[in-house]
Amino acid sequence: MAFRQALQLAACGLAGGSAAVLFSAVAVGKQRPGGDAEPRSPELPAWAGDTRSGLGLWDPNWDRREPLSLINLRKRNVESGEEELASKLDHYKAKATRHIFLIRHSQYYVDGSLEKDRILTPLGREQAELTGLRLASLGLKFDRIVHSSMTRAVETTDIIGKHLPGVCKVSTDLLREGAPIEPDPPVSHWKPEAVQYYEDGARIEAAFRNYIHRADAKQEEDSYEIFICHANVIRYIVCRALQFPPEGWLRLSLNNGSITHLVIRPNGRVALRTLGDTGFMPPDMITRS
């Protein structure tokens, strides 16, 4: 009944929105055979903005760096017209590819009463050594290492950094571990308070917007950057970068010291080369704690 009424509204021009909005609204209220309405999908927090493209379509301006969106068309000179527009588009167009390596910290003592006490275990230090060796073996000219300011990430960075001499290191609070967004489906063993999602979520979203985007137009050569942080942060970033539902982040699993490789092309297309790779570690050294 609700579906037929929505179609009638659309036919009369009274739906007041796009077809995507109309049918998503209808789907929420669809009745099951038993008469009960299907559960609603979780509401996204206000800070998340519009993180759903809708109907599985790719949003080419996901990072707000699409050249056409950076030009004020109202100020365009009518006489020069297309030539001026083409020149401006070329000025804002990215030329290089960014390679983003997301590294989860190594195993650490989870029972430390204070954050500074949650240091790497002996096995965790060995894992970091292997991750560093793996990154060095790629033969890439890494531009920088950005790492979380939490103790386990700092220690992992120090060990990996020994294998990549000369690469500058930058610490940031944005990449600290936290609860990015309420997961769907929910899990029983991990239920942060709503305020934690509110505080951590905005920060982790800020990390995504600050670090994950196509190259600046001034960048001439491809770049290779390492980000050493935490499982929740990485999983959320992967979902956002691929334009998957961000609330699905907890469906992914990452090992300690694992390597996730994202590629961001000049046109804004994003590809996931590897997710949580630990194939360079012996099986008995692989952990997820």
Helices and strands as residue ranges (DSSP letters): H 2-11, H 19-28, G 46-48, G 67-70, G 73-75, H 81-92, E 98-104, G 115-117, H 122-137, E 144-148, H 151-162, E 168-172, H 194-211, E 223-229, H 231-241, G 246-251, E 259-264, E 270-277, G 283-285
